[in-house]
Amino acid sequence: MARPHRVWYQGAIYHITARGNRRTSLFHNREDYLTYLNLLLEVKEMSPFILHSYCLMTNHIHLQLETTTYHIKVIMKELHSKYAVYFNKKYNYIGHVFQGRYGGELIEDDRYFLEVSRYIHRNPLEASMIECLSSYEWSSYPVYVNLLENQYVYLQRTLNYFPDPKFQNYKRFVEKTTLQDKEIETWLQKS
């Protein structure tokens, strides 16, 4: 049975996930993380898109990605093909690097957009890899709390949901341990 085609249109926003084959590590060291991010930029130049947030975990990735003129399948095929070639060559492996097809949840409303951003940025904390979210180097979160410059992500759409001081309000939104539905609605009403 054939897989269903992914819904795509210009401006479609996705929560992209991909896992290492057999749940193995996608990143063994700093060079691997940097290579993935550099390939992200390379693909972005060839097939433009907007990256709203990302988190590279040891054995999986999360991207909050908005397409412009290229189908999401073109972007992800190029990115993951290039990374697989790099990874297999470096570690003298053969075969698949990623487990199956990447996940691509369509984000069609503001509420889900914010929930995905929060979820992606909380991922290393929820996995007990860190104690402080802003200390995780392989996430776009430090950019959002104004700690680092970053050429990968576009902050404005996300931060526009929050009143001034935007960075501090976004930080409160993400770092709050539990978030009630009505709190998300409050942020949306303020924007």
CNS distance restraints for C-alpha pairs under 8 A (distance, minus, plus):
assign (resid   6 and name CA) (resid  73 and name CA) 7.98 0.50 0.50
assign (resid   6 and name CA) (resid 104 and name CA) 7.91 0.50 0.50
assign (resid   7 and name CA) (resid 106 and name CA) 7.73 0.50 0.50
assign (resid   8 and name CA) (resid  12 and name CA) 6.10 0.50 0.50
assign (resid   8 and name CA) (resid  71 and name CA) 6.31 0.50 0.50
assign (resid   8 and name CA) (resid  72 and name CA) 7.02 0.50 0.50
assign (resid   9 and name CA) (resid  67 and name CA) 7.85 0.50 0.50
assign (resid   9 and name CA) (resid  71 and name CA) 7.43 0.50 0.50
assign (resid  10 and name CA) (resid  67 and name CA) 6.01 0.50 0.50
assign (resid  10 and name CA) (resid  68 and name CA) 5.07 0.50 0.50
assign (resid  10 and name CA) (resid  69 and name CA) 5.68 0.50 0.50
assign (resid  10 and name CA) (resid  70 and name CA) 7.55 0.50 0.50
assign (resid  10 and name CA) (resid  71 and name CA) 7.89 0.50 0.50
assign (resid  11 and name CA) (resid  66 and name CA) 5.89 0.50 0.50
assign (resid  11 and name CA) (resid  67 and name CA) 5.11 0.50 0.50
assign (resid  11 and name CA) (resid  68 and name CA) 5.24 0.50 0.50
assign (resid  11 and name CA) (resid  69 and name CA) 7.91 0.50 0.50
assign (resid  12 and name CA) (resid  66 and name CA) 5.61 0.50 0.50
assign (resid  12 and name CA) (resid  67 and name CA) 5.52 0.50 0.50
assign (resid  12 and name CA) (resid  68 and name CA) 7.66 0.50 0.50
assign (resid  12 and name CA) (resid 106 and name CA) 7.14 0.50 0.50
assign (resid  12 and name CA) (resid 107 and name CA) 7.48 0.50 0.50
assign (resid  12 and name CA) (resid 108 and name CA) 7.85 0.50 0.50
assign (resid  13 and name CA) (resid  64 and name CA) 7.07 0.50 0.50
assign (resid  13 and name CA) (resid  65 and name CA) 5.56 0.50 0.50
assign (resid  13 and name CA) (resid  66 and name CA) 4.12 0.50 0.50
assign (resid  13 and name CA) (resid  67 and name CA) 6.37 0.50 0.50
assign (resid  13 and name CA) (resid 106 and name CA) 5.94 0.50 0.50
assign (resid  13 and name CA) (resid 107 and name CA) 5.30 0.50 0.50
assign (resid  13 and name CA) (resid 108 and name CA) 7.22 0.50 0.50
assign (resid  14 and name CA) (resid  63 and name CA) 7.74 0.50 0.50
assign (resid  14 and name CA) (resid  64 and name CA) 5.70 0.50 0.50
assign (resid  14 and name CA) (resid  65 and name CA) 5.36 0.50 0.50
assign (resid  14 and name CA) (resid  66 and name CA) 6.35 0.50 0.50
assign (resid  14 and name CA) (resid 104 and name CA) 5.71 0.50 0.50
assign (resid  14 and name CA) (resid 105 and name CA) 5.31 0.50 0.50
assign (resid  14 and name CA) (resid 106 and name CA) 4.57 0.50 0.50
assign (resid  14 and name CA) (resid 107 and name CA) 5.38 0.50 0.50
assign (resid  15 and name CA) (resid  62 and name CA) 6.91 0.50 0.50
assign (resid  15 and name CA) (resid  63 and name CA) 5.80 0.50 0.50
assign (resid  15 and name CA) (resid  64 and name CA) 4.74 0.50 0.50
assign (resid  15 and name CA) (resid  65 and name CA) 6.62 0.50 0.50
assign (resid  15 and name CA) (resid 103 and name CA) 7.66 0.50 0.50
assign (resid  15 and name CA) (resid 104 and name CA) 5.57 0.50 0.50
assign (resid  15 and name CA) (resid 105 and name CA) 5.06 0.50 0.50
assign (resid  15 and name CA) (resid 106 and name CA) 6.54 0.50 0.50
assign (resid  15 and name CA) (resid 107 and name CA) 6.89 0.50 0.50
assign (resid  15 and name CA) (resid 116 and name CA) 6.90 0.50 0.50
assign (resid  16 and name CA) (resid  61 and name CA) 7.77 0.50 0.50
assign (resid  16 and name CA) (resid  62 and name CA) 5.58 0.50 0.50
assign (resid  16 and name CA) (resid  63 and name CA) 4.95 0.50 0.50
assign (resid  16 and name CA) (resid  64 and name CA) 6.26 0.50 0.50
assign (resid  16 and name CA) (resid  65 and name CA) 7.19 0.50 0.50
assign (resid  16 and name CA) (resid 102 and name CA) 6.76 0.50 0.50
assign (resid  16 and name CA) (resid 103 and name CA) 5.41 0.50 0.50
assign (resid  16 and name CA) (resid 104 and name CA) 4.57 0.50 0.50
assign (resid  16 and name CA) (resid 105 and name CA) 6.55 0.50 0.50
assign (resid  17 and name CA) (resid  60 and name CA) 7.07 0.50 0.50
assign (resid  17 and name CA) (resid  61 and name CA) 5.49 0.50 0.50
assign (resid  17 and name CA) (resid  62 and name CA) 4.76 0.50 0.50
assign (resid  17 and name CA) (resid  63 and name CA) 6.61 0.50 0.50
assign (resid  17 and name CA) (resid 102 and name CA) 5.71 0.50 0.50
assign (resid  17 and name CA) (resid 103 and name CA) 4.85 0.50 0.50
assign (resid  17 and name CA) (resid 104 and name CA) 6.56 0.50 0.50
assign (resid  18 and name CA) (resid  60 and name CA) 5.47 0.50 0.50
assign (resid  18 and name CA) (resid  61 and name CA) 5.42 0.50 0.50
assign (resid  18 and name CA) (resid  62 and name CA) 7.07 0.50 0.50
assign (resid  18 and name CA) (resid  98 and name CA) 6.71 0.50 0.50
assign (resid  18 and name CA) (resid  99 and name CA) 7.17 0.50 0.50
assign (resid  18 and name CA) (resid 101 and name CA) 7.45 0.50 0.50
assign (resid  18 and name CA) (resid 102 and name CA) 4.68 0.50 0.50
assign (resid  18 and name CA) (resid 103 and name CA) 6.14 0.50 0.50
assign (resid  19 and name CA) (resid  23 and name CA) 6.19 0.50 0.50
assign (resid  19 and name CA) (resid  24 and name CA) 7.97 0.50 0.50
assign (resid  19 and name CA) (resid  26 and name CA) 7.67 0.50 0.50
assign (resid  19 and name CA) (resid  59 and name CA) 5.82 0.50 0.50
assign (resid  19 and name CA) (resid  60 and name CA) 4.11 0.50 0.50
assign (resid  19 and name CA) (resid  61 and name CA) 6.56 0.50 0.50
assign (resid  19 and name CA) (resid  98 and name CA) 5.70 0.50 0.50
assign (resid  19 and name CA) (resid  99 and name CA) 5.56 0.50 0.50
assign (resid  19 and name CA) (resid 102 and name CA) 7.62 0.50 0.50
assign (resid  20 and name CA) (resid  24 and name CA) 4.99 0.50 0.50
assign (resid  20 and name CA) (resid  25 and name CA) 5.77 0.50 0.50
assign (resid  20 and name CA) (resid  26 and name CA) 5.36 0.50 0.50
assign (resid  20 and name CA) (resid  59 and name CA) 5.23 0.50 0.50
assign (resid  20 and name CA) (resid  60 and name CA) 5.90 0.50 0.50
assign (resid  20 and name CA) (resid  97 and name CA) 5.87 0.50 0.50
assign (resid  20 and name CA) (resid  98 and name CA) 4.50 0.50 0.50
assign (resid  20 and name CA) (resid  99 and name CA) 5.35 0.50 0.50
assign (resid  21 and name CA) (resid  96 and name CA) 6.44 0.50 0.50
assign (resid  21 and name CA) (resid  97 and name CA) 5.35 0.50 0.50
assign (resid  21 and name CA) (resid  98 and name CA) 4.61 0.50 0.50
assign (resid  21 and name CA) (resid  99 and name CA) 3.83 0.50 0.50
assign (resid  21 and name CA) (resid 100 and name CA) 7.44 0.50 0.50
assign (resid  22 and name CA) (resid  99 and name CA) 6.37 0.50 0.50
assign (resid  23 and name CA) (resid  59 and name CA) 6.13 0.50 0.50
assign (resid  23 and name CA) (resid  60 and name CA) 7.94 0.50 0.50
assign (resid  23 and name CA) (resid  99 and name CA) 7.31 0.50 0.50
assign (resid  24 and name CA) (resid  59 and name CA) 5.73 0.50 0.50
assign (resid  25 and name CA) (resid  58 and name CA) 5.41 0.50 0.50
assign (resid  25 and name CA) (resid  59 and name CA) 4.13 0.50 0.50
assign (resid  25 and name CA) (resid  60 and name CA) 7.55 0.50 0.50
assign (resid  26 and name CA) (resid  32 and name CA) 7.90 0.50 0.50
assign (resid  26 and name CA) (resid  58 and name CA) 6.00 0.50 0.50
assign (resid  26 and name CA) (resid  59 and name CA) 4.95 0.50 0.50
assign (resid  26 and name CA) (resid  60 and name CA) 6.65 0.50 0.50
assign (resid  26 and name CA) (resid  97 and name CA) 7.30 0.50 0.50
assign (resid  26 and name CA) (resid  98 and name CA) 7.91 0.50 0.50
assign (resid  27 and name CA) (resid  32 and name CA) 5.22 0.50 0.50
assign (resid  27 and name CA) (resid  33 and name CA) 6.02 0.50 0.50
assign (resid  27 and name CA) (resid  57 and name CA) 7.90 0.50 0.50
assign (resid  27 and name CA) (resid  58 and name CA) 5.49 0.50 0.50
assign (resid  27 and name CA) (resid  59 and name CA) 6.85 0.50 0.50
assign (resid  28 and name CA) (resid  32 and name CA) 6.39 0.50 0.50
assign (resid  28 and name CA) (resid  58 and name CA) 7.44 0.50 0.50
assign (resid  29 and name CA) (resid  33 and name CA) 6.86 0.50 0.50
assign (resid  30 and name CA) (resid  34 and name CA) 6.24 0.50 0.50
assign (resid  31 and name CA) (resid  35 and name CA) 5.96 0.50 0.50
assign (resid  32 and name CA) (resid  36 and name CA) 6.29 0.50 0.50
assign (resid  32 and name CA) (resid  87 and name CA) 7.74 0.50 0.50
assign (resid  33 and name CA) (resid  37 and name CA) 6.38 0.50 0.50
assign (resid  33 and name CA) (resid  56 and name CA) 7.38 0.50 0.50
assign (resid  33 and name CA) (resid 138 and name CA) 7.20 0.50 0.50
assign (resid  34 and name CA) (resid  38 and name CA) 6.02 0.50 0.50
assign (resid  35 and name CA) (resid  39 and name CA) 6.03 0.50 0.50
assign (resid  35 and name CA) (resid  83 and name CA) 7.64 0.50 0.50
assign (resid  36 and name CA) (resid  40 and name CA) 6.17 0.50 0.50
assign (resid  36 and name CA) (resid  83 and name CA) 6.32 0.50 0.50
assign (resid  37 and name CA) (resid  41 and name CA) 6.51 0.50 0.50
assign (resid  37 and name CA) (resid 152 and name CA) 7.80 0.50 0.50
assign (resid  38 and name CA) (resid  42 and name CA) 6.26 0.50 0.50
assign (resid  39 and name CA) (resid  43 and name CA) 6.05 0.50 0.50
assign (resid  39 and name CA) (resid  79 and name CA) 6.38 0.50 0.50
assign (resid  39 and name CA) (resid  82 and name CA) 7.22 0.50 0.50
assign (resid  39 and name CA) (resid  83 and name CA) 7.19 0.50 0.50
assign (resid  40 and name CA) (resid  44 and name CA) 6.05 0.50 0.50
assign (resid  40 and name CA) (resid  79 and name CA) 6.31 0.50 0.50
assign (resid  40 and name CA) (resid 152 and name CA) 7.94 0.50 0.50
assign (resid  41 and name CA) (resid  45 and name CA) 6.28 0.50 0.50
assign (resid  41 and name CA) (resid 152 and name CA) 6.88 0.50 0.50
assign (resid  42 and name CA) (resid  46 and name CA) 6.61 0.50 0.50
assign (resid  43 and name CA) (resid  47 and name CA) 5.79 0.50 0.50
assign (resid  43 and name CA) (resid  48 and name CA) 7.41 0.50 0.50
assign (resid  43 and name CA) (resid  75 and name CA) 6.78 0.50 0.50
assign (resid  43 and name CA) (resid  78 and name CA) 6.74 0.50 0.50
assign (resid  43 and name CA) (resid  79 and name CA) 6.18 0.50 0.50
assign (resid  44 and name CA) (resid  48 and name CA) 4.54 0.50 0.50
assign (resid  44 and name CA) (resid  49 and name CA) 5.87 0.50 0.50
assign (resid  44 and name CA) (resid  75 and name CA) 7.85 0.50 0.50
assign (resid  47 and name CA) (resid  69 and name CA) 7.70 0.50 0.50
assign (resid  47 and name CA) (resid  70 and name CA) 6.00 0.50 0.50
assign (resid  47 and name CA) (resid  74 and name CA) 7.83 0.50 0.50
assign (resid  47 and name CA) (resid  75 and name CA) 6.39 0.50 0.50
assign (resid  48 and name CA) (resid  67 and name CA) 7.36 0.50 0.50
assign (resid  48 and name CA) (resid  68 and name CA) 6.45 0.50 0.50
assign (resid  48 and name CA) (resid  69 and name CA) 7.15 0.50 0.50
assign (resid  48 and name CA) (resid  70 and name CA) 7.04 0.50 0.50
assign (resid  49 and name CA) (resid  65 and name CA) 7.01 0.50 0.50
assign (resid  49 and name CA) (resid  66 and name CA) 5.78 0.50 0.50
assign (resid  49 and name CA) (resid  67 and name CA) 4.73 0.50 0.50
assign (resid  49 and name CA) (resid  68 and name CA) 5.40 0.50 0.50
assign (resid  49 and name CA) (resid  69 and name CA) 7.79 0.50 0.50
assign (resid  49 and name CA) (resid  70 and name CA) 7.64 0.50 0.50
assign (resid  50 and name CA) (resid  65 and name CA) 5.78 0.50 0.50
assign (resid  50 and name CA) (resid  66 and name CA) 4.92 0.50 0.50
assign (resid  50 and name CA) (resid  67 and name CA) 6.37 0.50 0.50
assign (resid  50 and name CA) (resid  68 and name CA) 7.46 0.50 0.50
assign (resid  50 and name CA) (resid 153 and name CA) 7.22 0.50 0.50
assign (resid  50 and name CA) (resid 154 and name CA) 6.58 0.50 0.50
assign (resid  51 and name CA) (resid  63 and name CA) 7.20 0.50 0.50
assign (resid  51 and name CA) (resid  64 and name CA) 5.99 0.50 0.50
assign (resid  51 and name CA) (resid  65 and name CA) 4.58 0.50 0.50
assign (resid  51 and name CA) (resid  66 and name CA) 6.24 0.50 0.50
assign (resid  51 and name CA) (resid 152 and name CA) 6.64 0.50 0.50
assign (resid  51 and name CA) (resid 153 and name CA) 4.94 0.50 0.50
assign (resid  51 and name CA) (resid 154 and name CA) 5.95 0.50 0.50
assign (resid  52 and name CA) (resid  63 and name CA) 7.74 0.50 0.50
assign (resid  52 and name CA) (resid  64 and name CA) 5.34 0.50 0.50
assign (resid  52 and name CA) (resid  65 and name CA) 5.95 0.50 0.50
assign (resid  52 and name CA) (resid  66 and name CA) 7.44 0.50 0.50
assign (resid  52 and name CA) (resid 117 and name CA) 7.80 0.50 0.50
assign (resid  52 and name CA) (resid 153 and name CA) 5.32 0.50 0.50
assign (resid  52 and name CA) (resid 154 and name CA) 5.26 0.50 0.50
assign (resid  52 and name CA) (resid 155 and name CA) 6.32 0.50 0.50
assign (resid  52 and name CA) (resid 157 and name CA) 7.69 0.50 0.50
assign (resid  52 and name CA) (resid 158 and name CA) 7.22 0.50 0.50
assign (resid  53 and name CA) (resid  63 and name CA) 5.93 0.50 0.50
assign (resid  53 and name CA) (resid  64 and name CA) 5.05 0.50 0.50
assign (resid  53 and name CA) (resid  65 and name CA) 7.36 0.50 0.50
assign (resid  53 and name CA) (resid 117 and name CA) 6.32 0.50 0.50
assign (resid  53 and name CA) (resid 120 and name CA) 7.26 0.50 0.50
assign (resid  53 and name CA) (resid 121 and name CA) 7.72 0.50 0.50
assign (resid  53 and name CA) (resid 139 and name CA) 7.62 0.50 0.50
assign (resid  53 and name CA) (resid 140 and name CA) 5.57 0.50 0.50
assign (resid  53 and name CA) (resid 141 and name CA) 7.60 0.50 0.50
assign (resid  53 and name CA) (resid 153 and name CA) 6.16 0.50 0.50
assign (resid  53 and name CA) (resid 154 and name CA) 7.86 0.50 0.50
assign (resid  54 and name CA) (resid  61 and name CA) 7.60 0.50 0.50
assign (resid  54 and name CA) (resid  62 and name CA) 5.42 0.50 0.50
assign (resid  54 and name CA) (resid  63 and name CA) 4.41 0.50 0.50
assign (resid  54 and name CA) (resid  64 and name CA) 6.14 0.50 0.50
assign (resid  54 and name CA) (resid 120 and name CA) 6.55 0.50 0.50
assign (resid  54 and name CA) (resid 121 and name CA) 7.41 0.50 0.50
assign (resid  54 and name CA) (resid 139 and name CA) 5.52 0.50 0.50
assign (resid  54 and name CA) (resid 140 and name CA) 5.48 0.50 0.50
assign (resid  55 and name CA) (resid  61 and name CA) 5.96 0.50 0.50
assign (resid  55 and name CA) (resid  62 and name CA) 5.18 0.50 0.50
assign (resid  55 and name CA) (resid  63 and name CA) 6.66 0.50 0.50
assign (resid  55 and name CA) (resid 120 and name CA) 6.09 0.50 0.50
assign (resid  55 and name CA) (resid 121 and name CA) 6.57 0.50 0.50
assign (resid  55 and name CA) (resid 123 and name CA) 7.51 0.50 0.50
assign (resid  55 and name CA) (resid 138 and name CA) 5.85 0.50 0.50
assign (resid  55 and name CA) (resid 139 and name CA) 4.14 0.50 0.50
assign (resid  55 and name CA) (resid 140 and name CA) 6.53 0.50 0.50
assign (resid  56 and name CA) (resid  60 and name CA) 6.49 0.50 0.50
assign (resid  56 and name CA) (resid  61 and name CA) 4.61 0.50 0.50
assign (resid  56 and name CA) (resid  62 and name CA) 6.39 0.50 0.50
assign (resid  56 and name CA) (resid 138 and name CA) 5.42 0.50 0.50
assign (resid  56 and name CA) (resid 139 and name CA) 6.25 0.50 0.50
assign (resid  57 and name CA) (resid  61 and name CA) 5.68 0.50 0.50
assign (resid  57 and name CA) (resid 124 and name CA) 7.09 0.50 0.50
assign (resid  57 and name CA) (resid 138 and name CA) 7.45 0.50 0.50
assign (resid  62 and name CA) (resid 120 and name CA) 6.29 0.50 0.50
assign (resid  63 and name CA) (resid 120 and name CA) 7.72 0.50 0.50
assign (resid  64 and name CA) (resid 116 and name CA) 7.39 0.50 0.50
assign (resid  64 and name CA) (resid 117 and name CA) 7.12 0.50 0.50
assign (resid  67 and name CA) (resid  71 and name CA) 6.85 0.50 0.50
assign (resid  67 and name CA) (resid  72 and name CA) 6.49 0.50 0.50
assign (resid  70 and name CA) (resid  74 and name CA) 6.62 0.50 0.50
assign (resid  70 and name CA) (resid  75 and name CA) 7.04 0.50 0.50
assign (resid  71 and name CA) (resid  75 and name CA) 6.76 0.50 0.50
assign (resid  72 and name CA) (resid  76 and name CA) 6.15 0.50 0.50
assign (resid  73 and name CA) (resid  77 and name CA) 5.79 0.50 0.50
assign (resid  74 and name CA) (resid  78 and name CA) 6.15 0.50 0.50
assign (resid  75 and name CA) (resid  79 and name CA) 6.19 0.50 0.50
assign (resid  76 and name CA) (resid  80 and name CA) 5.90 0.50 0.50
assign (resid  76 and name CA) (resid 102 and name CA) 7.95 0.50 0.50
assign (resid  77 and name CA) (resid  81 and name CA) 5.75 0.50 0.50
assign (resid  78 and name CA) (resid  82 and name CA) 6.11 0.50 0.50
assign (resid  79 and name CA) (resid  83 and name CA) 6.28 0.50 0.50
assign (resid  80 and name CA) (resid  84 and name CA) 5.93 0.50 0.50
assign (resid  80 and name CA) (resid  98 and name CA) 7.85 0.50 0.50
assign (resid  81 and name CA) (resid  85 and name CA) 6.27 0.50 0.50
assign (resid  82 and name CA) (resid  86 and name CA) 6.34 0.50 0.50
assign (resid  83 and name CA) (resid  87 and name CA) 5.98 0.50 0.50
assign (resid  84 and name CA) (resid  88 and name CA) 5.91 0.50 0.50
assign (resid  84 and name CA) (resid  96 and name CA) 7.35 0.50 0.50
assign (resid  84 and name CA) (resid  97 and name CA) 5.61 0.50 0.50
assign (resid  84 and name CA) (resid  98 and name CA) 7.76 0.50 0.50
assign (resid  85 and name CA) (resid  89 and name CA) 6.04 0.50 0.50
assign (resid  86 and name CA) (resid  90 and name CA) 6.05 0.50 0.50
assign (resid  87 and name CA) (resid  91 and name CA) 6.12 0.50 0.50
assign (resid  87 and name CA) (resid  93 and name CA) 7.67 0.50 0.50
assign (resid  87 and name CA) (resid  97 and name CA) 7.58 0.50 0.50
assign (resid  88 and name CA) (resid  92 and name CA) 5.37 0.50 0.50
assign (resid  88 and name CA) (resid  93 and name CA) 4.48 0.50 0.50
assign (resid  88 and name CA) (resid  94 and name CA) 5.89 0.50 0.50
assign (resid  88 and name CA) (resid  95 and name CA) 7.80 0.50 0.50
assign (resid  88 and name CA) (resid  97 and name CA) 7.55 0.50 0.50
assign (resid  89 and name CA) (resid  93 and name CA) 6.63 0.50 0.50
assign (resid  98 and name CA) (resid 102 and name CA) 7.97 0.50 0.50
assign (resid 107 and name CA) (resid 112 and name CA) 6.15 0.50 0.50
assign (resid 107 and name CA) (resid 113 and name CA) 6.01 0.50 0.50
assign (resid 108 and name CA) (resid 112 and name CA) 7.19 0.50 0.50
assign (resid 108 and name CA) (resid 113 and name CA) 7.56 0.50 0.50
assign (resid 109 and name CA) (resid 113 and name CA) 6.27 0.50 0.50
assign (resid 110 and name CA) (resid 114 and name CA) 6.34 0.50 0.50
assign (resid 110 and name CA) (resid 188 and name CA) 7.45 0.50 0.50
assign (resid 111 and name CA) (resid 115 and name CA) 6.25 0.50 0.50
assign (resid 111 and name CA) (resid 184 and name CA) 6.96 0.50 0.50
assign (resid 111 and name CA) (resid 185 and name CA) 7.50 0.50 0.50
assign (resid 111 and name CA) (resid 188 and name CA) 7.21 0.50 0.50
assign (resid 112 and name CA) (resid 116 and name CA) 5.99 0.50 0.50
assign (resid 113 and name CA) (resid 117 and name CA) 6.36 0.50 0.50
assign (resid 114 and name CA) (resid 118 and name CA) 6.21 0.50 0.50
assign (resid 114 and name CA) (resid 158 and name CA) 7.24 0.50 0.50
assign (resid 114 and name CA) (resid 184 and name CA) 7.98 0.50 0.50
assign (resid 115 and name CA) (resid 119 and name CA) 6.01 0.50 0.50
assign (resid 116 and name CA) (resid 120 and name CA) 5.98 0.50 0.50
assign (resid 117 and name CA) (resid 121 and name CA) 6.27 0.50 0.50
assign (resid 117 and name CA) (resid 158 and name CA) 7.99 0.50 0.50
assign (resid 118 and name CA) (resid 122 and name CA) 6.07 0.50 0.50
assign (resid 118 and name CA) (resid 173 and name CA) 7.59 0.50 0.50
assign (resid 118 and name CA) (resid 174 and name CA) 5.17 0.50 0.50
assign (resid 119 and name CA) (resid 123 and name CA) 6.15 0.50 0.50
assign (resid 121 and name CA) (resid 133 and name CA) 7.46 0.50 0.50
assign (resid 121 and name CA) (resid 139 and name CA) 6.72 0.50 0.50
assign (resid 121 and name CA) (resid 140 and name CA) 7.26 0.50 0.50
assign (resid 121 and name CA) (resid 141 and name CA) 5.69 0.50 0.50
assign (resid 121 and name CA) (resid 174 and name CA) 7.32 0.50 0.50
assign (resid 122 and name CA) (resid 126 and name CA) 6.10 0.50 0.50
assign (resid 122 and name CA) (resid 133 and name CA) 6.90 0.50 0.50
assign (resid 122 and name CA) (resid 174 and name CA) 7.02 0.50 0.50
assign (resid 122 and name CA) (resid 175 and name CA) 7.61 0.50 0.50
assign (resid 123 and name CA) (resid 127 and name CA) 6.16 0.50 0.50
assign (resid 124 and name CA) (resid 128 and name CA) 6.32 0.50 0.50
assign (resid 124 and name CA) (resid 129 and name CA) 5.33 0.50 0.50
assign (resid 124 and name CA) (resid 130 and name CA) 6.20 0.50 0.50
assign (resid 124 and name CA) (resid 133 and name CA) 7.36 0.50 0.50
assign (resid 124 and name CA) (resid 136 and name CA) 7.28 0.50 0.50
assign (resid 125 and name CA) (resid 129 and name CA) 5.92 0.50 0.50
assign (resid 125 and name CA) (resid 130 and name CA) 5.36 0.50 0.50
assign (resid 125 and name CA) (resid 131 and name CA) 6.23 0.50 0.50
assign (resid 125 and name CA) (resid 132 and name CA) 7.23 0.50 0.50
assign (resid 125 and name CA) (resid 133 and name CA) 6.33 0.50 0.50
assign (resid 130 and name CA) (resid 135 and name CA) 7.41 0.50 0.50
assign (resid 130 and name CA) (resid 136 and name CA) 7.01 0.50 0.50
assign (resid 132 and name CA) (resid 136 and name CA) 7.48 0.50 0.50
assign (resid 133 and name CA) (resid 141 and name CA) 7.21 0.50 0.50
assign (resid 133 and name CA) (resid 142 and name CA) 7.72 0.50 0.50
assign (resid 133 and name CA) (resid 175 and name CA) 7.73 0.50 0.50
assign (resid 134 and name CA) (resid 141 and name CA) 6.22 0.50 0.50
assign (resid 134 and name CA) (resid 142 and name CA) 4.84 0.50 0.50
assign (resid 134 and name CA) (resid 145 and name CA) 7.47 0.50 0.50
assign (resid 134 and name CA) (resid 147 and name CA) 7.84 0.50 0.50
assign (resid 135 and name CA) (resid 142 and name CA) 7.31 0.50 0.50
assign (resid 136 and name CA) (resid 141 and name CA) 7.94 0.50 0.50
assign (resid 136 and name CA) (resid 142 and name CA) 7.59 0.50 0.50
assign (resid 137 and name CA) (resid 142 and name CA) 7.53 0.50 0.50
assign (resid 140 and name CA) (resid 144 and name CA) 6.82 0.50 0.50
assign (resid 140 and name CA) (resid 150 and name CA) 7.79 0.50 0.50
assign (resid 140 and name CA) (resid 153 and name CA) 7.04 0.50 0.50
assign (resid 141 and name CA) (resid 145 and name CA) 6.56 0.50 0.50
assign (resid 142 and name CA) (resid 146 and name CA) 6.32 0.50 0.50
assign (resid 142 and name CA) (resid 147 and name CA) 5.28 0.50 0.50
assign (resid 142 and name CA) (resid 148 and name CA) 5.89 0.50 0.50
assign (resid 143 and name CA) (resid 147 and name CA) 5.69 0.50 0.50
assign (resid 143 and name CA) (resid 148 and name CA) 5.01 0.50 0.50
assign (resid 143 and name CA) (resid 149 and name CA) 6.04 0.50 0.50
assign (resid 143 and name CA) (resid 150 and name CA) 6.36 0.50 0.50
assign (resid 144 and name CA) (resid 155 and name CA) 6.97 0.50 0.50
assign (resid 144 and name CA) (resid 167 and name CA) 6.07 0.50 0.50
assign (resid 144 and name CA) (resid 170 and name CA) 7.43 0.50 0.50
assign (resid 144 and name CA) (resid 171 and name CA) 7.54 0.50 0.50
assign (resid 145 and name CA) (resid 167 and name CA) 5.19 0.50 0.50
assign (resid 145 and name CA) (resid 168 and name CA) 6.73 0.50 0.50
assign (resid 145 and name CA) (resid 170 and name CA) 7.51 0.50 0.50
assign (resid 145 and name CA) (resid 171 and name CA) 6.10 0.50 0.50
assign (resid 146 and name CA) (resid 167 and name CA) 6.64 0.50 0.50
assign (resid 155 and name CA) (resid 159 and name CA) 6.05 0.50 0.50
assign (resid 156 and name CA) (resid 160 and name CA) 5.82 0.50 0.50
assign (resid 157 and name CA) (resid 161 and name CA) 7.30 0.50 0.50
assign (resid 158 and name CA) (resid 162 and name CA) 7.89 0.50 0.50
assign (resid 159 and name CA) (resid 166 and name CA) 5.87 0.50 0.50
assign (resid 159 and name CA) (resid 167 and name CA) 7.18 0.50 0.50
assign (resid 159 and name CA) (resid 170 and name CA) 6.88 0.50 0.50
assign (resid 160 and name CA) (resid 166 and name CA) 7.59 0.50 0.50
assign (resid 160 and name CA) (resid 191 and name CA) 6.41 0.50 0.50
assign (resid 161 and name CA) (resid 187 and name CA) 6.53 0.50 0.50
assign (resid 161 and name CA) (resid 188 and name CA) 6.20 0.50 0.50
assign (resid 161 and name CA) (resid 190 and name CA) 7.04 0.50 0.50
assign (resid 161 and name CA) (resid 191 and name CA) 4.45 0.50 0.50
assign (resid 162 and name CA) (resid 166 and name CA) 5.31 0.50 0.50
assign (resid 162 and name CA) (resid 169 and name CA) 6.22 0.50 0.50
assign (resid 162 and name CA) (resid 170 and name CA) 6.56 0.50 0.50
assign (resid 162 and name CA) (resid 187 and name CA) 6.43 0.50 0.50
assign (resid 162 and name CA) (resid 188 and name CA) 8.00 0.50 0.50
assign (resid 162 and name CA) (resid 190 and name CA) 6.75 0.50 0.50
assign (resid 162 and name CA) (resid 191 and name CA) 5.82 0.50 0.50
assign (resid 163 and name CA) (resid 169 and name CA) 7.06 0.50 0.50
assign (resid 163 and name CA) (resid 190 and name CA) 6.75 0.50 0.50
assign (resid 163 and name CA) (resid 191 and name CA) 6.81 0.50 0.50
assign (resid 164 and name CA) (resid 169 and name CA) 7.34 0.50 0.50
assign (resid 165 and name CA) (resid 169 and name CA) 6.23 0.50 0.50
assign (resid 166 and name CA) (resid 170 and name CA) 6.02 0.50 0.50
assign (resid 167 and name CA) (resid 171 and name CA) 6.14 0.50 0.50
assign (resid 168 and name CA) (resid 172 and name CA) 6.26 0.50 0.50
assign (resid 169 and name CA) (resid 173 and name CA) 6.20 0.50 0.50
assign (resid 170 and name CA) (resid 174 and name CA) 6.25 0.50 0.50
assign (resid 171 and name CA) (resid 175 and name CA) 5.88 0.50 0.50
assign (resid 172 and name CA) (resid 176 and name CA) 5.84 0.50 0.50
assign (resid 173 and name CA) (resid 179 and name CA) 7.95 0.50 0.50
assign (resid 179 and name CA) (resid 183 and name CA) 6.46 0.50 0.50
assign (resid 179 and name CA) (resid 184 and name CA) 7.42 0.50 0.50
assign (resid 180 and name CA) (resid 184 and name CA) 6.90 0.50 0.50
assign (resid 181 and name CA) (resid 185 and name CA) 6.47 0.50 0.50
assign (resid 182 and name CA) (resid 186 and name CA) 6.16 0.50 0.50
assign (resid 183 and name CA) (resid 187 and name CA) 6.48 0.50 0.50
assign (resid 184 and name CA) (resid 188 and name CA) 6.32 0.50 0.50
assign (resid 185 and name CA) (resid 189 and name CA) 6.15 0.50 0.50
assign (resid 186 and name CA) (resid 190 and name CA) 6.33 0.50 0.50
assign (resid 187 and name CA) (resid 191 and name CA) 6.53 0.50 0.50
